[in-house]
Amino acid sequence: MTLSGLVVVVTGASKGIGKDIVLRAAADGAKVVINYMSDVNAATALAMQIGNDRALAVQGDISKLTEIDRLIEATVSRFGKIDVLIPNAAFLPHGDMHSITEENFDRAFAVNVKGPCFLAKKAIRYMKPGSTIIFISTDLTESSSVPPELLLYMSTKGALNQMVRVLARDLAREGIRVNAISPGATNTDLFRNAMSDEQVQIIASQNPFKRIGEPYDVAAAVSMLWGKDSTWITGQVLMVNGGSIV
Protein backbone atom coordinates (compact mmCIF):
# COMPACT_ATOMS: atom_id res chain seq x y z
CA MET A 1 0.00 0.00 0.00
CA THR A 2 1.69 3.23 -1.10
CA LEU A 3 1.42 6.28 1.13
CA SER A 4 3.72 8.41 -0.97
CA GLY A 5 2.91 12.09 -0.44
CA LEU A 6 0.80 11.46 2.66
CA VAL A 7 1.47 12.72 6.20
CA VAL A 8 0.89 10.36 9.14
CA VAL A 9 0.83 11.63 12.74
CA VAL A 10 1.26 9.06 15.53
CA THR A 11 1.20 9.86 19.24
CA GLY A 12 3.09 7.78 21.78
CA ALA A 13 5.34 6.78 18.91
CA SER A 14 8.82 6.40 20.38
CA LYS A 15 8.26 2.76 21.39
CA GLY A 16 5.87 -0.18 21.25
CA ILE A 17 2.88 -0.18 18.92
CA GLY A 18 3.33 3.48 18.02
CA LYS A 19 6.91 2.92 16.87
CA ASP A 20 5.95 0.01 14.65
CA ILE A 21 3.08 2.02 13.14
CA VAL A 22 5.56 4.79 12.31
CA LEU A 23 7.99 2.33 10.73
CA ARG A 24 5.18 0.75 8.67
CA ALA A 25 3.95 4.16 7.49
CA ALA A 26 7.48 5.20 6.52
CA ALA A 27 8.06 1.91 4.70
CA ASP A 28 4.87 2.58 2.75
CA GLY A 29 6.26 5.96 1.69
CA ALA A 30 4.63 8.40 4.12
CA LYS A 31 6.08 11.38 5.89
CA VAL A 32 5.71 10.76 9.60
CA VAL A 33 5.37 12.80 12.77
CA ILE A 34 6.61 11.01 15.88
CA ASN A 35 5.00 12.37 19.02
CA TYR A 36 6.60 11.33 22.30
CA MET A 37 6.18 12.17 25.96
CA SER A 38 9.66 11.89 27.47
CA ASP A 39 11.97 9.51 25.57
CA VAL A 40 13.69 12.07 23.36
CA ASN A 41 16.56 9.72 22.52
CA ALA A 42 14.29 6.99 21.19
CA ALA A 43 12.15 9.45 19.22
CA THR A 44 15.19 11.19 17.72
CA ALA A 45 16.79 7.88 16.79
CA LEU A 46 13.58 6.76 15.09
CA ALA A 47 13.39 9.99 13.09
CA MET A 48 17.02 9.59 12.03
CA GLN A 49 16.41 5.98 11.04
CA ILE A 50 13.62 7.06 8.70
CA GLY A 51 15.41 10.20 7.53
CA ASN A 52 14.94 13.75 8.72
CA ASP A 53 13.53 14.73 5.34
CA ARG A 54 10.51 12.48 5.97
CA ALA A 55 10.29 12.32 9.77
CA LEU A 56 9.72 14.85 12.53
CA ALA A 57 9.88 14.14 16.27
CA VAL A 58 7.71 16.38 18.46
CA GLN A 59 7.59 16.21 22.24
CA GLY A 60 4.19 16.73 23.81
CA ASP A 61 1.77 15.59 26.49
CA ILE A 62 -1.46 14.97 24.60
CA SER A 63 -3.53 15.42 27.73
CA LYS A 64 -2.82 19.16 27.50
CA LEU A 65 -4.53 21.24 24.83
CA THR A 66 -1.62 23.67 24.51
CA GLU A 67 0.71 20.79 23.69
CA ILE A 68 -1.78 19.32 21.24
CA ASP A 69 -1.79 22.72 19.53
CA ARG A 70 2.01 22.67 19.42
CA LEU A 71 2.04 19.19 17.88
CA ILE A 72 -0.45 20.13 15.18
CA GLU A 73 1.30 23.43 14.45
CA ALA A 74 4.70 21.73 14.15
CA THR A 75 3.23 19.14 11.78
CA VAL A 76 1.56 21.66 9.50
CA SER A 77 4.55 23.99 9.57
CA ARG A 78 6.81 21.16 8.40
CA PHE A 79 4.56 19.12 6.10
CA GLY A 80 1.56 21.36 5.36
CA LYS A 81 -1.25 18.91 6.11
CA ILE A 82 -2.40 15.78 7.93
CA ASP A 83 -3.70 12.72 6.08
CA VAL A 84 -3.70 10.06 8.79
CA LEU A 85 -4.05 10.72 12.53
CA ILE A 86 -3.34 7.87 14.97
CA PRO A 87 -3.82 8.76 18.66
CA ASN A 88 -1.89 5.88 20.17
CA ALA A 89 -0.52 7.28 23.45
CA ALA A 90 -2.12 5.74 26.53
CA PHE A 91 -1.97 5.71 30.30
CA LEU A 92 -2.65 2.43 32.12
CA PRO A 93 -3.19 2.87 35.86
CA HIS A 94 -3.77 -0.06 38.21
CA GLY A 95 -6.38 -0.11 40.91
CA ASP A 96 -9.75 -1.60 41.72
CA MET A 97 -12.61 0.41 43.19
CA HIS A 98 -11.02 0.30 46.64
CA SER A 99 -7.67 1.67 45.54
CA ILE A 100 -8.21 4.02 42.59
CA THR A 101 -7.23 7.62 43.14
CA GLU A 102 -8.60 10.86 41.79
CA GLU A 103 -5.19 11.61 40.29
CA ASN A 104 -5.17 8.38 38.29
CA PHE A 105 -8.81 8.84 37.27
CA ASP A 106 -8.10 12.32 35.92
CA ARG A 107 -4.88 11.26 34.20
CA ALA A 108 -6.44 8.19 32.57
CA PHE A 109 -9.35 10.12 31.07
CA ALA A 110 -7.11 13.05 30.11
CA VAL A 111 -4.65 10.91 28.15
CA ASN A 112 -6.95 8.16 26.84
CA VAL A 113 -10.12 10.11 26.06
CA LYS A 114 -9.62 13.88 26.19
CA GLY A 115 -6.33 13.70 24.27
CA PRO A 116 -7.65 11.68 21.30
CA CYS A 117 -10.82 13.79 21.19
CA PHE A 118 -9.04 17.12 21.00
CA LEU A 119 -6.31 15.79 18.73
CA ALA A 120 -9.06 14.94 16.27
CA LYS A 121 -10.73 18.32 16.77
CA LYS A 122 -7.49 20.22 16.14
CA ALA A 123 -6.31 18.01 13.27
CA ILE A 124 -9.43 17.93 11.08
CA ARG A 125 -8.86 21.56 10.12
CA TYR A 126 -5.89 20.30 8.11
CA MET A 127 -7.41 17.02 6.87
CA LYS A 128 -8.92 16.84 3.41
CA PRO A 129 -11.64 14.45 2.19
CA GLY A 130 -10.15 10.98 2.04
CA SER A 131 -8.20 11.42 5.26
CA THR A 132 -8.61 9.04 8.17
CA ILE A 133 -8.39 8.87 11.97
CA ILE A 134 -7.47 5.53 13.55
CA PHE A 135 -7.80 5.17 17.32
CA ILE A 136 -6.16 2.40 19.34
CA SER A 137 -8.46 0.56 21.74
CA THR A 138 -8.24 -2.91 23.36
CA ASP A 139 -10.07 -6.18 22.83
CA LEU A 140 -10.81 -6.30 26.56
CA THR A 141 -13.71 -3.92 25.95
CA GLU A 142 -15.51 -7.03 24.66
CA SER A 143 -14.51 -9.19 27.61
CA SER A 144 -16.76 -10.33 30.44
CA SER A 145 -13.78 -11.09 32.71
CA VAL A 146 -11.76 -7.88 32.91
CA PRO A 147 -9.45 -7.81 35.97
CA PRO A 148 -10.78 -5.34 38.57
CA GLU A 149 -7.45 -3.48 38.64
CA LEU A 150 -8.06 -2.35 35.04
CA LEU A 151 -11.19 -0.43 36.02
CA LEU A 152 -10.01 3.00 34.87
CA TYR A 153 -8.19 1.84 31.75
CA MET A 154 -11.18 -0.14 30.52
CA SER A 155 -13.56 2.71 31.29
CA THR A 156 -11.51 5.03 29.09
CA LYS A 157 -11.29 2.54 26.22
CA GLY A 158 -15.02 1.93 26.35
CA ALA A 159 -15.54 5.68 26.03
CA LEU A 160 -13.09 5.74 23.12
CA ASN A 161 -15.03 3.07 21.24
CA GLN A 162 -18.21 5.12 21.49
CA MET A 163 -16.30 8.19 20.31
CA VAL A 164 -15.29 6.27 17.19
CA ARG A 165 -18.86 5.40 16.32
CA VAL A 166 -20.19 8.92 16.86
CA LEU A 167 -17.28 10.73 15.18
CA ALA A 168 -17.55 8.47 12.14
CA ARG A 169 -21.04 9.81 11.47
CA ASP A 170 -20.07 13.37 12.32
CA LEU A 171 -16.97 13.53 10.11
CA ALA A 172 -18.39 11.57 7.18
CA ARG A 173 -19.84 14.81 5.83
CA GLU A 174 -16.24 16.08 5.58
CA GLY A 175 -15.06 12.90 3.87
CA ILE A 176 -13.01 11.79 6.87
CA ARG A 177 -13.20 8.19 8.05
CA VAL A 178 -12.89 7.20 11.73
CA ASN A 179 -12.10 3.69 12.96
CA ALA A 180 -10.27 1.92 15.76
CA ILE A 181 -7.98 -1.07 16.00
CA SER A 182 -8.64 -3.14 19.11
CA PRO A 183 -5.52 -5.19 19.91
CA GLY A 184 -5.33 -8.15 22.20
CA ALA A 185 -2.38 -8.78 24.52
CA THR A 186 0.65 -7.26 22.79
CA ASN A 187 4.32 -7.42 23.69
CA THR A 188 4.91 -3.79 24.71
CA ASP A 189 6.42 -2.14 27.77
CA LEU A 190 2.93 -0.99 28.77
CA PHE A 191 1.64 -4.57 28.72
CA ARG A 192 4.72 -6.14 30.30
CA ASN A 193 4.67 -3.65 33.15
CA ALA A 194 1.05 -4.57 33.86
CA MET A 195 1.51 -8.34 33.82
CA SER A 196 3.76 -10.88 35.49
CA ASP A 197 5.68 -13.38 33.35
CA GLU A 198 3.31 -16.08 34.57
CA GLN A 199 0.26 -14.07 33.50
CA VAL A 200 1.81 -13.49 30.06
CA GLN A 201 2.42 -17.23 29.65
CA ILE A 202 -1.17 -18.02 30.61
CA ILE A 203 -2.55 -15.47 28.15
CA ALA A 204 -0.30 -16.82 25.39
CA SER A 205 -1.37 -20.41 26.10
CA GLN A 206 -5.02 -19.42 25.57
CA ASN A 207 -4.36 -17.98 22.13
CA PRO A 208 -4.87 -20.26 19.10
CA PHE A 209 -1.32 -19.38 17.96
CA LYS A 210 0.11 -19.87 21.47
CA ARG A 211 1.66 -16.43 21.65
CA ILE A 212 0.76 -12.85 22.41
CA GLY A 213 0.78 -10.25 19.69
CA GLU A 214 3.76 -8.19 18.60
CA PRO A 215 3.62 -4.47 17.79
CA TYR A 216 4.14 -5.22 14.10
CA ASP A 217 0.96 -7.32 14.10
CA VAL A 218 -1.01 -4.26 15.19
CA ALA A 219 0.83 -1.97 12.78
CA ALA A 220 -0.07 -4.29 9.90
CA ALA A 221 -3.74 -4.10 10.86
CA VAL A 222 -3.59 -0.31 11.13
CA SER A 223 -2.09 -0.17 7.63
CA MET A 224 -5.20 -1.89 6.28
CA LEU A 225 -7.29 1.11 7.35
CA TRP A 226 -5.24 3.96 5.89
CA GLY A 227 -5.31 2.92 2.25
CA LYS A 228 -7.70 3.57 -0.62
CA ASP A 229 -9.07 0.03 -0.39
CA SER A 230 -10.68 0.86 2.97
CA THR A 231 -12.73 3.87 1.85
CA TRP A 232 -16.00 2.09 2.72
CA ILE A 233 -14.90 1.24 6.26
CA THR A 234 -15.78 3.74 8.98
CA GLY A 235 -17.22 3.68 12.48
CA GLN A 236 -15.70 0.27 13.15
CA VAL A 237 -13.73 -1.13 16.08
CA LEU A 238 -11.72 -3.97 14.54
CA MET A 239 -10.43 -6.67 16.87
CA VAL A 240 -6.83 -7.76 16.23
CA ASN A 241 -5.92 -10.49 18.68
CA GLY A 242 -4.97 -13.66 16.81
CA GLY A 243 -8.37 -15.22 17.41
CA SER A 244 -8.31 -15.07 21.20
CA ILE A 245 -11.67 -15.48 22.89
CA VAL A 246 -11.97 -12.51 25.22
C-alpha positions, 0 to 999 in steps of 0.5 A: 500500500503506497502512502507516498505524499501522505502525512501520518501523525502518531502519538506515543510513537517512540516505542511499542505499537506506536513505533511500529506504526511509524515504521510501517507508514514510513516503509509505505512511503509516508512522511511521519510525525513522531510524538513522544512524551519523554523519551527524546533519545528513542524518538530522535533515533527513530526519526534519524532511522527514517530520515529527517527529510521524511520524519519529525519528532515532536515532544508533547503531552497529549492530555494538554490542549496547549501541547496538542496545539504545538504538535499540530502546528509543528506538523503543519509547519513542516509538512503542510497537512495531515492525512492520517491521525493515529492517537496511540498514546495511553496511560494504564493505571492499576487499581480496583474500586477500593484503591483508585485515586482521583489523580489516576482517574483524571490522568487516565481520562485526560490521556486516553479520552480527552487527548484523542478527542481534542487531537481529532478536533485540532487536526481535522482543520488540516485534513482533506476528504479521504483522510482518516483517523485511527484510534487504538483501543483494546479487545478487553472492551468485549470481555466479560472477565476484565481484571478489577485493577483495570477499572479506569483503563477499561472505562476510558477505552469503552468511552473511546469506542463510542467516540469512534462510532459517533465521530464516524457519522459526524466527520463523514460529511467532511469525507473523513473516516474514523475507525479503531484497531482493538488489539489483544495482549501485545508485547509492549512495555505498557503490557509487560509492566502490567503483567507478570511473566506467569500471566503473560504465559497463561494469556499466550497459552489461551491464544490459538497461535500460542503467543501474544501479539507483537507491535508489528501485528497491530501496525499491519492491521492499522495499515489496512485502514489507511489505504484507498481500499478501505474507503467504505470502512468507517465507524468500526472497532476492529479486533486484532488479537490472533483469534483469542476469545476474550 
